[in-house]
C-alpha cells in the first residue's frame, strides 16, 4: 500500500494546492470501489489519475476503453465481445473489454463520445453486472469498478439529450476536476525537472527559456509540456537548453510577447489589424500576398517608427521602471542579461 502511494506521488508531479488536493482524492478513492468521473481538458492527465486510483489497491486488471477510437458497428463487439459467425469477419469467439475488466477497473476514456444505444447497454451492465456478447443468446457476468473521463461538459450534453441522465448520475458519484496547466503554473518548474530526469542526462533550462515556458498558456497541457522538453533535448546536446531550442509554437509566443512589450514601451503606437472586410470594404492596396477576403485596417499612428528605435525606447523605459536594475529589466523585456548588455552597447546606452 505505501509503495503504491509513493509511486502515485512520483507519477502525479506538482506542489500546487490543486495538485495536492487531487493526490488526497486519489488516496481516498483508491481505498473504495465507488465510480469516479474525471473532468478536464485533453492532456491534463486523466488516464494517469485513473491508473493511480487503481494502483492504490490494485486488484484485478486495469482495462482502458477508448470511446473516441471505437467506430461504427465494431463498438459493441469491442465492448461486449462476439460469438463466432455473428457477423461477417467474426471467425472466432472474442472476449470484449467489459469481460476483460472483470474484478478490476474499467477506464472509459472520453465517455462523452459513446453513442446513446451503447450508453443504455453500459448502464445495464453497471446495474445488473451482466451483459450479452454480440450474436449470443446467453448472458455473461462482469463486476468491475468504473472510472470515466471526459473533456466535455456532461451536464450540457445531458440537457442536449446526447448523454443519458441516468448514466451521468451513475458515473458522477465522485468527480475530480483536473486543472489545465495555465491555472497551476507553479507546477511547471517541477514538471520540467521531472521530464528532464525521464530523458536522462544532466540537462537544465536557462532562465530565459523558463520565463517563456511560464508565460505560455499550454493548450495541450502537461502532454504538450513533455513534448516540448523532448523537442529541446532532441535538438540540443546540452547541458543548457536555451529559448532558441523551444518548439515553433513557443517561439511564436516569444515573438508576440516581445512585440507587445515593444509597442507598449514605445508609447502604444497603432499597428495594422487584419480583419474580414464587410460591406463596402476592400483589401488594402499593395497586399497581394493576402487572400482577397482579408483586408488590413490601419489604426491611426503618429508616425512610422523604425524597429531599432522601438527597441531602444523599450530598453530605456525598462531601465527607468527598474531604476537601473539591468537584471530585472532584462527579465521584463524577455531577453537574457548578456543580450541586454550587448544592446546597451549597440545603442550607446551603457554608462
SERO-4910 file (N, C-alpha, C, O; in steps of 0.05 Angstrom, whole numbers):
BEGIN
 pado doro    nc1    nc2    nc3   cac1   cac2   cac3    cc1    cc2    cc3    oc1    oc2    oc3
  Unk    A     17    -24      0      0      0      0     17     25      0     13     43    -16
  Unk    A     37     26     18     54     50     20     70     54     -6     74     76    -15
  Unk    A     79     31    -17     95     33    -42     77     45    -64     87     61    -80
  Unk    A     51     36    -65     34     47    -86     29     76    -82     28     91   -102
  Unk    A     26     85    -57     22    114    -52     46    130    -61     43    151    -73
  Unk    A     69    119    -55     94    133    -62     97    135    -93    106    155   -104
  Unk    A     89    113   -106     90    112   -135     71    133   -147     78    146   -167
  Unk    A     47    135   -135     28    155   -144     40    183   -143     36    199   -161
  Unk    A     53    189   -120     64    216   -117     86    222   -137     89    245   -146
  Unk    A    101    201   -145    121    206   -165    110    210   -193    121    224   -209
  Unk    A     87    197   -199     75    199   -225     60    226   -228     62    239   -249
  Unk    A     44    234   -208     30    259   -209     47    281   -197     50    283   -173
  Unk    A     59    297   -215     80    315   -206     69    343   -202     53    353   -218
  Unk    A     78    356   -180     70    384   -175     65    388   -146     60    370   -130
  Unk    A     67    414   -138     63    422   -110     42    443   -106     38    453    -84
  Unk    A     27    449   -127      6    469   -125    -17    458   -107    -20    434   -104
  Unk    A    -32    476    -95    -55    467    -78    -74    448    -92    -83    429    -81
  Unk    A    -79    454   -118    -97    437   -133    -86    409   -137   -100    389   -135
  Unk    A    -60    407   -143    -47    381   -146    -47    365   -120    -52    341   -120
  Unk    A    -42    379    -98    -42    365    -72    -70    355    -66    -74    333    -54
  Unk    A    -91    370    -73   -118    362    -69   -125    337    -85   -138    318    -75
  Unk    A   -116    336   -110   -120    313   -127   -106    288   -116   -118    266   -116
  Unk    A    -82    292   -105    -68    269    -93    -84    258    -69    -85    234    -65
  Unk    A    -95    276    -53   -111    267    -30   -136    251    -39   -143    231    -27
  Unk    A   -149    261    -60   -172    247    -71   -165    220    -82   -180    201    -79
  Unk    A   -142    218    -95   -133    192   -106   -130    172    -83   -139    149    -86
  Unk    A   -117    180    -62   -113    162    -39   -140    153    -27   -143    129    -21
  Unk    A   -159    171    -25   -185    163    -14   -200    145    -33   -211    124    -25
  Unk    A   -201    151    -59   -215    135    -79   -202    108    -82   -216     88    -89
  Unk    A   -176    106    -79   -162     80    -82   -170     60    -61   -166     36    -65
  Unk    A   -182     69    -39   -189     50    -18   -218     41    -20   -227     25     -3
  Unk    A   -233     50    -40   -260     41    -44   -264     34    -74   -246     36    -90
  Unk    A   -289     26    -80   -295     18   -108   -317     35   -120   -331     26   -138
  Unk    A   -321     59   -109   -342     77   -119   -335     86   -148   -311     89   -154
  Unk    A   -355     90   -165   -349    101   -191   -337    129   -188   -343    144   -169
  Unk    A   -321    137   -207   -308    163   -207   -309    175   -234   -307    161   -254
  Unk    A   -313    202   -235   -314    216   -261   -292    237   -261   -291    254   -243
  Unk    A   -274    235   -280   -251    253   -283   -257    273   -305   -263    266   -327
  Unk    A   -256    299   -298   -262    320   -316   -238    337   -321   -222    342   -303
  Unk    A   -234    346   -346   -211    363   -352   -205    363   -382   -214    346   -397
  Unk    A   -189    383   -390   -181    385   -418   -163    363   -426   -152    348   -409
  Unk    A   -160    360   -452   -142    340   -463   -113    346   -454   -104    369   -454
  Unk    A    -99    325   -445    -71    328   -437    -67    335   -408    -45    339   -399
  Unk    A    -89    335   -391    -86    342   -363    -79    318   -346    -74    321   -322
  Unk    A    -79    294   -357    -71    270   -342    -93    254   -331    -90    242   -309
  Unk    A   -116    252   -345   -139    238   -334   -133    207   -332   -140    195   -312
  Unk    A   -121    196   -352   -115    167   -351    -94    162   -330    -95    142   -316
  Unk    A    -75    180   -327    -54    176   -306    -67    176   -279    -60    159   -262
  Unk    A    -87    193   -274   -101    194   -248   -117    168   -244   -118    157   -222
  Unk    A   -130    159   -265   -146    135   -263   -128    111   -256   -135     95   -239
  Unk    A   -105    109   -269    -86     87   -262    -76     90   -233    -72     70   -220
  Unk    A    -72    114   -225    -62    118   -197    -83    109   -177    -76     98   -157
  Unk    A   -109    115   -182   -130    106   -165   -131     76   -164   -133     64   -142
  Unk    A   -129     63   -187   -129     34   -188   -105     22   -173   -108      2   -159
  Unk    A    -82     34   -176    -58     23   -165    -56     24   -134    -40     11   -122
  Unk    A    -73     41   -122    -73     43    -92    -79     15    -81    -67      7    -61
  Unk    A    -98      2    -93   -106    -25    -84   -110    -42   -109   -133    -48   -116
  Unk    A    -89    -49   -123    -90    -59   -150   -100    -88   -151    -84   -107   -154
  Unk    A   -126    -92   -147   -139   -118   -150   -150   -120   -178   -165   -103   -187
  Unk    A   -142   -141   -192   -153   -145   -219   -140   -127   -240   -122   -112   -233
  Unk    A   -148   -130   -265   -135   -115   -287   -145    -86   -289   -166    -79   -278
  Unk    A   -129    -70   -302   -137    -43   -309   -141    -43   -339   -122    -46   -354
  Unk    A   -166    -39   -348   -172    -40   -377   -181    -13   -387   -200     -1   -375
  Unk    A   -168     -3   -407   -175     23   -419   -195     19   -442   -189      4   -460
  Unk    A   -217     33   -441   -237     33   -463   -236     61   -475   -247     80   -464
  Unk    A   -224     64   -498   -221     90   -512   -246     94   -529   -247     84   -552
  Unk    A   -266    108   -519   -291    112   -532   -288    128   -558   -304    125   -577
  Unk    A   -268    145   -560   -264    161   -584   -252    146   -606   -252    154   -629
  Unk    A   -240    123   -600   -226    107   -621   -244     85   -633   -237     75   -654
  Unk    A   -266     79   -620   -284     58   -630   -304     70   -649   -316     91   -642
  Unk    A   -308     57   -672   -326     69   -692   -345     48   -702   -340     24   -703
  Unk    A   -369     58   -709   -389     42   -723   -398     17   -709   -398     16   -684
  Unk    A   -404     -4   -725   -415    -29   -713   -395    -45   -696   -403    -62   -681
  Unk    A   -370    -38   -699   -350    -53   -683   -349    -44   -654   -337    -58   -637
  Unk    A   -362    -22   -647   -361    -12   -620   -373    -32   -600   -362    -38   -579
  Unk    A   -397    -43   -607   -410    -62   -589   -393    -87   -586   -392    -98   -564
  Unk    A   -381    -96   -608   -364   -120   -606   -340   -115   -589   -332   -132   -573
  Unk    A   -328    -91   -591   -304    -84   -575   -312    -84   -545   -296    -94   -528
  Unk    A   -335    -74   -539   -344    -73   -511   -352   -100   -500   -344   -108   -478
  Unk    A   -370   -114   -514   -383   -137   -503   -373   -164   -515   -381   -185   -506
  Unk    A   -356   -162   -535   -347   -187   -548   -367   -198   -568   -389   -186   -571
  Unk    A   -361   -219   -581   -379   -231   -600   -374   -261   -603   -353   -272   -594
  Unk    A   -394   -275   -614   -391   -304   -619   -383   -309   -648   -386   -291   -665
  Unk    A   -372   -332   -653   -363   -339   -680   -387   -339   -699   -408   -351   -693
  Unk    A   -383   -326   -721   -404   -325   -742   -426   -305   -737   -446   -305   -752
  Unk    A   -424   -288   -716   -445   -269   -710   -447   -247   -731   -468   -235   -733
  Unk    A   -426   -242   -746   -427   -223   -768   -403   -229   -786   -385   -245   -779
  Unk    A   -403   -217   -810   -382   -222   -829   -355   -214   -817   -351   -192   -808
  Unk    A   -337   -233   -818   -310   -228   -807   -306   -239   -779   -284   -239   -768
  Unk    A   -328   -248   -766   -326   -259   -739   -319   -288   -741   -336   -306   -738
  Unk    A   -294   -294   -745   -285   -322   -749   -280   -337   -724   -278   -361   -724
  Unk    A   -279   -322   -701   -274   -335   -675   -291   -321   -654   -300   -299   -658
  Unk    A   -294   -334   -631   -306   -320   -608   -286   -299   -598   -262   -303   -599
  Unk    A   -297   -277   -589   -279   -256   -579   -289   -246   -552   -313   -241   -548
  Unk    A   -270   -242   -534   -277   -230   -507   -276   -200   -510   -257   -189   -521
  Unk    A   -297   -187   -500   -298   -158   -501   -284   -145   -477   -276   -158   -458
  Unk    A   -281   -118   -479   -267   -104   -457   -281   -105   -431   -269   -105   -410
  Unk    A   -308   -106   -432   -324   -108   -408   -317   -134   -392   -314   -133   -368
  Unk    A   -316   -155   -407   -309   -181   -394   -280   -181   -384   -274   -193   -363
  Unk    A   -262   -169   -400   -234   -168   -392   -229   -153   -367   -210   -158   -352
  Unk    A   -247   -134   -360   -244   -118   -336   -256   -130   -311   -255   -118   -290
  Unk    A   -267   -154   -313   -279   -168   -290   -260   -169   -266   -237   -177   -268
  Unk    A   -271   -160   -243   -256   -159   -217   -234   -138   -217   -218   -137   -198
  Unk    A   -234   -121   -237   -214   -100   -237   -227    -72   -242   -248    -66   -231
  Unk    A   -213    -56   -258   -222    -28   -264   -225    -24   -294   -207    -31   -309
  Unk    A   -248    -14   -302   -252     -6   -330   -251     24   -332   -267     38   -319
  Unk    A   -232     34   -347   -229     63   -350   -240     71   -377   -229     65   -398
  Unk    A   -263     85   -377   -276     94   -401   -266    122   -408   -276    142   -396
  Unk    A   -247    124   -426   -235    149   -433   -253    163   -454   -262    150   -473
  Unk    A   -258    189   -451   -276    205   -468   -303    191   -471   -313    186   -493
  Unk    A   -315    186   -448   -341    172   -448   -363    189   -461   -384    178   -469
  Unk    A   -359    215   -464   -378    231   -478   -381    224   -507   -401    233   -520
  Unk    A   -363    209   -518   -364    200   -546   -380    175   -550   -386    167   -573
  Unk    A   -389    163   -528   -403    137   -530   -432    142   -541   -446    159   -529
  Unk    A   -441    128   -562   -468    132   -573   -489    125   -552   -484    110   -534
  Unk    A   -513    136   -556   -535    133   -537   -543    104   -533   -548     95   -511
  Unk    A   -543     88   -555   -551     60   -552   -532     44   -535   -540     26   -520
  Unk    A   -506     50   -537   -486     36   -521   -486     47   -492   -479     33   -474
  Unk    A   -494     72   -489   -497     83   -462   -518     67   -447   -514     61   -423
  Unk    A   -540     61   -460   -561     45   -447   -551     18   -439   -557      8   -418
  Unk    A   -536      5   -457   -526    -22   -451   -505    -21   -429   -503    -39   -412
  Unk    A   -488      0   -428   -468      3   -407   -482      7   -380   -474     -5   -360
  Unk    A   -504     22   -380   -519     27   -355   -529      1   -344   -529     -4   -320
  Unk    A   -539    -17   -362   -549    -43   -352   -527    -59   -340   -531    -73   -320
  Unk    A   -503    -59   -353   -481    -74   -342   -474    -64   -314   -469    -80   -296
  Unk    A   -474    -37   -310   -467    -26   -284   -488    -33   -263   -482    -36   -239
  Unk    A   -513    -35   -272   -535    -41   -253   -537    -71   -247   -541    -79   -224
  Unk    A   -536    -87   -268   -541   -116   -265   -516   -133   -264   -518   -157   -258
  Unk    A   -493   -122   -271   -468   -137   -271   -468   -159   -292   -454   -179   -290
  Unk    A   -484   -156   -313   -485   -176   -334   -489   -164   -361   -498   -141   -363
  Unk    A   -482   -179   -382   -483   -169   -409   -486   -193   -428   -484   -216   -420
  Unk    A   -491   -187   -453   -493   -208   -473   -476   -202   -497   -479   -180   -509
  Unk    A   -457   -219   -504   -440   -214   -527   -456   -213   -553   -478   -224   -554
  Unk    A   -446   -200   -573   -459   -198   -599   -463   -226   -611   -443   -241   -613
  Unk    A   -487   -232   -618   -493   -258   -630   -498   -281   -611   -503   -303   -619
  Unk    A   -497   -275   -585   -501   -296   -564   -529   -293   -552   -540   -271   -550
  Unk    A   -541   -316   -544   -567   -316   -531   -564   -318   -501   -584   -315   -486
  Unk    A   -540   -323   -491   -535   -325   -463   -521   -301   -452   -507   -287   -467
  Unk    A   -524   -296   -426   -511   -273   -413   -486   -281   -399   -483   -304   -391
  Unk    A   -468   -262   -395   -444   -266   -380   -443   -246   -357   -458   -226   -357
  Unk    A   -426   -252   -338   -424   -235   -314   -398   -220   -314   -377   -231   -321
  Unk    A   -398   -195   -305   -374   -179   -302   -378   -158   -281   -397   -142   -282
  Unk    A   -362   -158   -260   -364   -140   -238   -338   -124   -237   -317   -135   -231
  Unk    A   -339    -98   -243   -315    -82   -244   -321    -54   -233   -344    -46   -230
  Unk    A   -300    -41   -226   -302    -13   -217   -298      5   -242   -279      2   -257
  Unk    A   -316     24   -246   -315     41   -269   -304     69   -262   -313     81   -242
  Unk    A   -285     78   -278   -275    105   -276   -278    117   -304   -268    105   -324
  Unk    A   -292    139   -307   -297    151   -333   -283    178   -334   -279    191   -314
  Unk    A   -277    186   -358   -263    212   -362   -275    225   -387   -283    212   -406
  Unk    A   -275    252   -386   -285    267   -410   -274    295   -409   -269    306   -388
  Unk    A   -270    307   -433   -264    336   -434   -288    352   -441   -287    376   -446
  Unk    A   -312    339   -442   -337    352   -448   -350    360   -421   -344    350   -400
  Unk    A   -369    379   -424   -387    386   -401   -411    368   -403   -430    373   -418
  Unk    A   -411    346   -387   -432    326   -389   -459    337   -381   -480    328   -390
  Unk    A   -460    357   -363   -486    369   -355   -499    382   -380   -523    380   -383
  Unk    A   -483    395   -396   -494    407   -421   -502    385   -441   -523    388   -455
  Unk    A   -487    363   -442   -493    341   -460   -520    328   -451   -535    320   -468
  Unk    A   -524    326   -425   -549    315   -415   -573    333   -423   -593    323   -432
  Unk    A   -569    359   -421   -590    378   -428   -596    376   -458   -619    379   -467
  Unk    A   -576    372   -474   -579    370   -503   -591    343   -512   -600    340   -534
  Unk    A   -591    323   -493   -601    297   -499   -581    278   -512   -589    257   -522
  Unk    A   -555    286   -513   -535    269   -525   -521    251   -504   -505    234   -511
  Unk    A   -528    254   -479   -517    236   -458   -540    230   -438   -554    248   -430
  Unk    A   -542    205   -431   -564    196   -414   -561    207   -386   -539    206   -373
  Unk    A   -583    218   -376   -583    230   -349   -578    208   -328   -562    213   -309
  Unk    A   -590    185   -331   -587    164   -311   -559    153   -310   -549    146   -289
  Unk    A   -546    151   -333   -518    142   -334   -500    164   -322   -481    157   -307
  Unk    A   -505    189   -327   -489    211   -315   -489    209   -285   -468    211   -272
  Unk    A   -513    206   -273   -514    204   -244   -501    179   -233   -490    179   -211
  Unk    A   -502    158   -249   -489    133   -241   -459    136   -240   -445    125   -223
  Unk    A   -448    152   -259   -419    156   -260   -409    177   -241   -387    175   -230
  Unk    A   -426    198   -236   -417    221   -222   -421    219   -191   -431    237   -178
  Unk    A   -413    196   -181   -414    192   -151   -393    210   -138   -399    224   -119
  Unk    A   -369    209   -149   -347    226   -141   -333    236   -166   -328    221   -184
  Unk    A   -328    262   -167   -314    272   -191   -289    287   -183   -287    299   -161
  Unk    A   -269    286   -200   -244    301   -196   -240    318   -221   -240    309   -244
  Unk    A   -238    344   -216   -233    363   -239   -203    369   -240   -192    380   -221
  Unk    A   -191    362   -262   -162    366   -266   -158    393   -279   -167    398   -301
  Unk    A   -143    411   -265   -139    438   -275   -120    438   -299   -101    423   -299
  Unk    A   -125    456   -318   -106    459   -340    -80    471   -330    -80    484   -308
  Unk    A    -59    467   -344    -32    476   -335    -31    506   -331    -16    516   -314
  Unk    A    -46    521   -347    -45    551   -345    -57    560   -319    -52    583   -311
  Unk    A    -72    544   -305    -84    551   -279    -67    541   -255    -74    547   -232
  Unk    A    -45    528   -261    -27    519   -239      2    521   -249     17    501   -249
  Unk    A      9    545   -257     36    549   -269     58    543   -249     81    538   -257
  Unk    A     52    544   -222     73    538   -203     83    510   -205    104    503   -194
  Unk    A     68    492   -218     76    464   -222     96    461   -245    109    441   -248
  Unk    A     98    482   -263    114    479   -287    143    473   -282    154    455   -294
  Unk    A    157    488   -264    186    481   -259    190    452   -249    209    439   -257
  Unk    A    172    443   -232    174    416   -222    170    396   -244    184    376   -246
  Unk    A    150    401   -261    145    383   -284    168    383   -304    175    362   -314
  Unk    A    180    406   -308    204    408   -326    226    390   -316    238    374   -331
  Unk    A    232    392   -290    253    376   -278    246    346   -280    264    329   -284
  Unk    A    221    340   -276    212    312   -278    216    301   -306    227    278   -308
  Unk    A    209    316   -326    212    306   -354    242    306   -362    250    288   -377
  Unk    A    258    325   -352    287    324   -357    300    299   -345    318    287   -357
  Unk    A    290    292   -321    300    267   -308    293    243   -325    309    224   -327
  Unk    A    269    243   -336    259    220   -352    276    215   -376    282    193   -384
  Unk    A    285    237   -390    301    234   -414    330    227   -408    344    219   -426
  Unk    A    338    230   -383    366    223   -376    385    246   -382    377    266   -394
  Unk    A    410    243   -373    429    264   -376    426    285   -354    410    282   -336
  Unk    A    442    306   -357    442    327   -336    434    353   -349    449    373   -348
  Unk    A    410    354   -361    400    378   -374    388    398   -354    379    390   -333
  Unk    A    388    423   -362    374    444   -347    367    466   -367    380    469   -388
  Unk    A    346    481   -361    337    502   -379    347    529   -369    350    533   -344
  Unk    A    352    547   -387    362    574   -379    338    590   -367    315    582   -370
  Unk    A    345    612   -353    325    628   -341    307    640   -363    283    643   -358
  Unk    A    318    648   -386    302    659   -407    282    639   -418    259    646   -422
  Unk    A    291    614   -422    273    593   -432    251    587   -412    228    584   -419
  Unk    A    258    587   -387    239    581   -365    218    603   -365    194    598   -361
  Unk    A    226    628   -368    208    651   -367    187    649   -390    164    654   -386
  Unk    A    196    640   -414    178    637   -436    158    614   -430    134    617   -435
  Unk    A    168    593   -418    151    570   -412    130    576   -390    108    566   -390
  Unk    A    138    593   -372    120    601   -351     98    620   -361     76    620   -350
  Unk    A    103    635   -381     84    654   -392     66    642   -413     46    655   -421
  Unk    A     72    619   -423     57    606   -444     32    592   -432     33    583   -410
  Unk    A     10    591   -447    -15    580   -437    -18    550   -439    -35    538   -425
  Unk    A     -1    536   -454     -1    507   -456    -29    495   -463    -40    482   -446
  Unk    A    -39    501   -487    -66    490   -494    -66    459   -493    -87    447   -489
  Unk    A    -43    447   -498    -41    417   -497    -35    407   -469    -32    383   -465
  Unk    A    -32    425   -450    -28    419   -422     -2    402   -417     18    407   -431
  Unk    A     -2    384   -398     22    370   -389     34    354   -412     59    352   -415
  Unk    A     17    343   -429     27    327   -452     43    345   -471     64    337   -481
  Unk    A     34    370   -475     49    388   -492     75    397   -480     95    399   -494
  Unk    A     75    400   -453    100    407   -439    120    385   -442    144    390   -447
  Unk    A    112    360   -439    131    338   -442    142    337   -470    166    332   -474
  Unk    A    125    341   -490    134    341   -518    154    364   -523    173    361   -538
  Unk    A    149    386   -510    168    409   -512    195    402   -502    215    408   -515
  Unk    A    196    389   -478    222    381   -467    236    361   -485    260    363   -489
  Unk    A    221    342   -496    233    322   -514    245    336   -539    266    328   -548
  Unk    A    230    356   -549    240    370   -573    266    385   -566    285    384   -582
  Unk    A    267    399   -544    291    414   -537    315    396   -533    337    402   -542
  Unk    A    311    373   -521    333    354   -516    342    342   -543    366    337   -547
  Unk    A    323    338   -561    329    325   -587    347    343   -604    364    333   -619
  Unk    A    344    370   -602    359    387   -620    383    400   -606    399    414   -619
  Unk    A    386    395   -580    409    407   -566    421    386   -548    408    374   -531
  Unk    A    447    382   -551    461    362   -536    466    370   -507    476    354   -491
  Unk    A    460    395   -500    461    404   -473    489    413   -464    507    416   -480
  Unk    A    492    416   -438    472    412   -417    451    434   -414    431    429   -402
  Unk    A    457    458   -425    438    480   -422    419    481   -446    428    480   -469
  Unk    A    393    482   -441    372    485   -461    363    514   -462    355    524   -442
  Unk    A    365    526   -486    360    555   -488    333    561   -500    319    542   -510
  Unk    A    325    586   -499    300    594   -511    299    588   -541    278    583   -552
  Unk    A    322    590   -554    324    584   -583    318    554   -589    312    548   -612
  Unk    A    319    537   -569    313    509   -573    283    502   -570    275    479   -574
  Unk    A    267    522   -562    238    517   -558    225    511   -584    234    519   -605
  Unk    A    203    495   -584    188    489   -608    176    515   -621    176    536   -608
  Unk    A    167    512   -645    158    535   -661    135    550   -648    133    575   -650
  Unk    A    117    535   -635     94    549   -623    102    567   -599     91    588   -595
  Unk    A    123    558   -584    133    575   -563    150    598   -574    151    620   -562
  Unk    A    164    593   -596    179    614   -609    160    636   -618    166    660   -615
  Unk    A    138    628   -630    118    648   -638    107    664   -615    103    688   -616
  Unk    A    103    650   -592     93    663   -568    114    683   -558    106    705   -549
  Unk    A    139    676   -559    160    694   -550    162    719   -568    164    741   -557
  Unk    A    159    715   -594    160    738   -612    136    756   -607    139    781   -607
  Unk    A    113    745   -603     89    761   -598     91    776   -572     84    799   -570
  Unk    A    102    762   -552    106    775   -526    125    799   -528    119    820   -516
  Unk    A    147    796   -542    166    817   -545    154    840   -561    159    864   -555
  Unk    A    139    834   -582    127    854   -599    107    871   -582    106    896   -585
  Unk    A     91    858   -566     72    872   -549     86    890   -530     77    913   -525
  Unk    A    107    880   -518    122    896   -499    135    920   -512    135    942   -501
  Unk    A    147    915   -535    160    937   -550    140    959   -557    146    983   -554
  Unk    A    116    951   -566     96    970   -574     86    986   -549     83   1010   -551
  Unk    A     83    972   -527     74    986   -503     96   1005   -493     90   1027   -484
  Unk    A    121    995   -494    143   1011   -484    147   1036   -501    157   1056   -492
  Unk    A    140   1034   -527    144   1056   -545    122   1077   -544    122   1097   -559
  Unk    A    102   1072   -527     81   1092   -524     55   1085   -536     38   1102   -540
  Unk    A     51   1059   -542     25   1049   -552     18   1059   -579     -5   1066   -584
  Unk    A     37   1060   -598     31   1068   -625     13   1047   -638     14   1024   -632
  Unk    A     -3   1056   -657    -22   1038   -671     -7   1019   -689     15   1024   -697
  Unk    A    -21    996   -694     -9    975   -711    -30    966   -731    -54    970   -727
  Unk    A    -21    954   -754    -41    944   -773    -57    921   -761    -46    904   -747
  Unk    A    -83    921   -766   -100    899   -756   -113    886   -780   -126    899   -796
  Unk    A   -110    860   -782   -122    845   -805   -150    837   -798   -155    826   -777
  Unk    A   -169    844   -815   -197    838   -810   -210    826   -835   -199    828   -857
  Unk    A   -234    814   -831   -250    806   -854   -266    830   -864   -279    843   -848
  Unk    A   -265    836   -889   -279    860   -899   -309    857   -898   -320    836   -904
  Unk    A   -322    879   -890   -351    879   -890   -361    893   -915   -346    896   -935
  Unk    A   -386    902   -914   -398    915   -937   -382    941   -944   -378    958   -926
  Unk    A   -375    943   -969   -362    968   -977   -332    969   -972   -319    988   -980
  Unk    A   -321    948   -959   -293    948   -953   -278    933   -975   -288    914   -987
  Unk    A   -253    941   -979   -236    927   -998   -209    922   -986   -202    935   -966
  Unk    A   -194    904   -997   -168    898   -987   -150    922   -991   -152    937  -1011
  Unk    A   -131    926   -973   -112    948   -975    -95    944   -999    -86    921  -1005
  Unk    A    -89    965  -1014    -72    962  -1038    -44    954  -1030    -34    960  -1009
  Unk    A    -31    939  -1049     -3    931  -1045      0    908  -1027     22    902  -1018
  Unk    A    -22    893  -1020    -21    869  -1003    -29    845  -1018    -47    830  -1009
  Unk    A    -18    841  -1041    -26    819  -1058    -21    792  -1047    -34    772  -1056
  Unk    A     -3    789  -1027      2    762  -1016    -20    753   -998    -22    729   -991
  Unk    A    -38    772   -989    -60    764   -972    -83    754   -989    -86    761  -1013
  Unk    A   -100    736   -977   -123    726   -991   -142    750   -997   -142    769   -982
  Unk    A   -157    748  -1020   -175    770  -1027   -195    777  -1006   -205    800  -1004
  Unk    A   -203    757   -989   -224    761   -969   -213    775   -944   -228    780   -925
  Unk    A   -187    780   -943   -175    792   -919   -167    821   -925   -155    827   -946
  Unk    A   -173    839   -907   -165    867   -911   -149    876   -887   -149    863   -866
  Unk    A   -135    897   -890   -119    908   -868   -129    936   -862   -129    954   -879
  Unk    A   -137    941   -837   -145    967   -828   -122    980   -813   -113    969   -793
  Unk    A   -113   1002   -823    -90   1015   -810   -101   1033   -787   -115   1053   -792
  Unk    A    -93   1026   -763   -100   1043   -740    -84   1069   -741    -62   1069   -751
  Unk    A    -94   1091   -730    -80   1116   -731    -53   1115   -717    -51   1103   -695
  Unk    A    -33   1126   -730     -6   1127   -718      4   1155   -721     -2   1169   -740
  Unk    A     21   1163   -701     32   1190   -703     53   1191   -725     55   1211   -740
  Unk    A     69   1169   -727     89   1168   -748    100   1139   -749     95   1124   -730
  Unk    A    114   1133   -770    126   1106   -772    152   1107   -757    170   1123   -763
  Unk    A    155   1089   -737    179   1088   -721    195   1063   -727    184   1041   -727
  Unk    A    221   1066   -734    237   1042   -740    238   1023   -717    236   1031   -694
  Unk    A    241    997   -723    241    977   -702    264    981   -683    261    976   -659
  Unk    A    287    989   -693    310    994   -675    304   1016   -655    313   1014   -632
  Unk    A    289   1036   -664    282   1058   -645    262   1048   -624    264   1056   -601
  Unk    A    243   1031   -633    224   1019   -614    239   1003   -593    232   1004   -569
  Unk    A    259    987   -602    274    971   -583    290    988   -564    291    982   -540
  Unk    A    302   1009   -574    317   1028   -557    299   1040   -536    307   1042   -513
  Unk    A    276   1049   -544    257   1061   -525    248   1041   -504    245   1048   -481
  Unk    A    243   1017   -513    235    996   -494    256    991   -473    249    987   -450
  Unk    A    281    990   -481    303    986   -462    304   1009   -443    307   1005   -419
  Unk    A    303   1034   -453    303   1057   -436    281   1057   -416    284   1063   -392
  Unk    A    257   1051   -425    233   1050   -407    236   1029   -386    229   1033   -363
  Unk    A    247   1006   -394    250    984   -375    271    992   -354    267    986   -330
  Unk    A    293   1004   -362    313   1013   -342    302   1034   -324    309   1035   -300
  Unk    A    286   1052   -335    274   1073   -318    255   1061   -298    254   1069   -275
  Unk    A    239   1042   -307    220   1029   -290    234   1013   -267    224   1013   -244
  Unk    A    256   1000   -273    270    984   -253    292   1000   -239    307    989   -223
  Unk    A    292   1027   -243    312   1044   -230    341   1035   -236    358   1035   -218
  Unk    A    345   1026   -261    372   1019   -269    380    990   -264    403    983   -270
  Unk    A    362    974   -253    369    945   -247    368    930   -274    346    924   -284
  Unk    A    391    924   -285    392    912   -311    382    883   -311    370    875   -331
  Unk    A    386    868   -290    377    841   -289    347    840   -290    335    824   -305
  Unk    A    334    857   -274    304    857   -274    294    868   -301    274    859   -311
  Unk    A    308    888   -312    300    899   -337    300    878   -359    282    876   -376
  Unk    A    322    862   -359    324    840   -379    301    821   -376    289    811   -395
  Unk    A    294    815   -351    272    797   -345    246    807   -356    230    793   -369
  Unk    A    241    833   -352    216    845   -362    215    846   -392    194    843   -404
  Unk    A    238    850   -404    239    851   -434    238    824   -447    234    822   -471
  Unk    A    241    803   -430    241    775   -441    266    768   -456    265    751   -474
  Unk    A    289    780   -448    314    773   -460    334    766   -438    330    772   -415
  Unk    A    357    754   -446    378    748   -427    394    772   -420    394    792   -434
  Unk    A    408    771   -397    424    794   -388    446    801   -408    451    824   -413
  Unk    A    459    780   -419    480    785   -438    470    798   -463    483    815   -475
  Unk    A    445    791   -471    433    804   -494    428    833   -488    433    851   -505
  Unk    A    418    839   -464    413    867   -456    439    883   -456    440    905   -466
  Unk    A    461    872   -445    487    886   -444    497    892   -472    508    913   -477
  Unk    A    493    872   -490    502    876   -518    486    899   -531    497    915   -546
  Unk    A    460    900   -526    443    920   -539    448    948   -526    446    968   -540
  Unk    A    455    949   -501    462    974   -488    487    986   -501    488   1010   -506
  Unk    A    506    968   -507    530    977   -520    524    986   -549    534   1006   -559
  Unk    A    507    970   -563    500    975   -590    486   1002   -593    491   1017   -612
  Unk    A    468   1009   -574    453   1034   -575    467   1056   -560    456   1078   -557
  Unk    A    492   1051   -551    508   1070   -537    493   1080   -512    493   1104   -506
  Unk    A    481   1062   -497    466   1068   -473    481   1059   -448    473   1066   -426
  Unk    A    503   1045   -452    519   1035   -429    534   1059   -416    546   1075   -430
  Unk    A    532   1060   -390    546   1082   -377    557   1073   -350    569   1089   -337
***
